[in-house]
Amino acid sequence: LNVADDDVMSGPAIEDRRARLADIHRPIHFMLSSDAGASPGAAGAFDAIRSLAHLLRLQVPARLTLCGDGPEIESLRELVTSLGATRAVHFAAPSEEADVRSAADVELAPALLD
């Protein structure tokens, strides 16, 4: 999800996506593991949180679990709070990763491009 691409995230295309997603009766569960950039300080975790918040603003039922720990965990939590996404984001310990992976619908694998 490229939250910076307004053409993709607005207009008739997004209305069609919303209509298709309306049939989903439970939130889409995304996860980001520590080996895919969820470790605090990694840009992937911050981007995943911002992307989830964007989906929530579009009224797409979604939730995100971040598996990892580290010195910037508080920065991630603060971002979640500032975006009003505390009910949709869960922080899990690295030891919970296998369980989270089996329960998730989508595992994120972010890549930063120049």
C-alpha positions in Angstrom: 0.0 0.0 0.0 1.5 3.2 -1.1 -0.2 5.9 1.1 1.5 8.7 -0.8 -0.2 7.8 -4.1 -3.4 9.9 -4.0 -4.5 8.7 -7.4 -4.6 5.1 -6.2 -6.2 5.9 -2.8 -9.1 8.1 -4.0 -11.7 8.4 -6.6 -13.7 5.6 -8.4 -10.9 3.0 -8.0 -11.0 3.2 -4.2 -14.8 3.3 -4.1 -14.8 0.0 -6.0 -12.3 -1.5 -3.6 -14.4 -0.4 -0.6 -17.5 -2.0 -2.1 -15.6 -5.3 -2.6 -14.2 -5.1 0.9 -17.7 -4.5 2.4 -18.3 -8.2 2.1 -15.6 -8.9 4.6 -17.1 -9.6 8.0 -13.9 -9.4 10.0 -10.9 -7.2 9.9 -8.0 -8.1 7.6 -5.2 -9.1 9.9 -1.8 -7.9 8.7 1.5 -8.8 10.5 5.0 -7.6 10.3 7.7 -9.7 11.8 11.0 -8.6 13.3 12.9 -10.2 10.4 10.8 -8.2 7.9 11.4 -4.8 9.5 9.2 -4.7 12.6 12.1 -4.2 14.9 11.7 -0.7 16.4 13.6 1.9 14.4 13.0 0.1 11.1 11.2 2.3 8.6 9.0 -0.7 7.7 7.2 -0.7 11.0 6.5 3.0 10.9 5.3 2.7 7.4 3.1 -0.2 8.3 1.4 1.7 11.1 0.8 4.8 8.8 -0.6 2.5 6.1 -2.9 0.8 8.6 -4.2 4.2 9.9 -4.9 5.2 6.3 -6.9 2.0 5.7 -8.9 2.7 8.9 -9.6 6.3 7.7 -11.0 4.7 4.5 -13.2 2.5 6.8 -11.5 -0.7 5.7 -11.7 -3.2 8.6 -8.1 -4.0 9.4 -5.7 -4.7 12.2 -1.9 -5.0 12.5 0.3 -7.0 14.7 4.0 -6.0 15.0 6.3 -8.7 16.3 9.5 -7.4 17.7 11.1 -5.4 20.4 13.9 -2.8 20.9 14.8 0.7 22.0 12.3 2.5 19.8 9.2 0.6 20.8 7.9 3.6 22.6 8.2 5.7 19.4 6.1 3.1 17.6 3.5 3.1 20.3 3.4 6.9 20.3 2.8 6.9 16.5 -0.1 4.4 16.9 -1.6 6.7 19.6 -1.2 9.9 17.6 -2.9 8.3 14.6 -5.8 7.0 16.7 -5.1 3.4 15.8 -4.6 1.9 19.3 -7.6 -0.5 18.9 -6.2 -1.9 15.7 -2.5 -2.3 16.4 -1.1 -5.0 18.7 2.5 -5.3 19.7 3.7 -8.9 20.2 6.9 -10.3 21.6 9.3 -12.1 19.2 8.4 -15.3 20.9 4.8 -15.0 19.7 5.8 -14.7 16.1 4.9 -18.2 15.0 1.4 -17.9 16.5 0.9 -14.5 15.0 2.1 -15.7 11.5 -0.4 -18.6 11.6 -3.3 -16.3 12.5 -2.5 -13.4 10.0 -4.1 -13.0 6.7 -1.2 -11.1 5.2 2.4 -10.9 6.1 4.0 -7.6 5.2 7.5 -7.5 3.6 8.3 -3.8 3.2 11.0 -2.6 0.9 12.3 1.0 0.7 13.0 2.3 -2.7 15.1 5.3 -3.6 
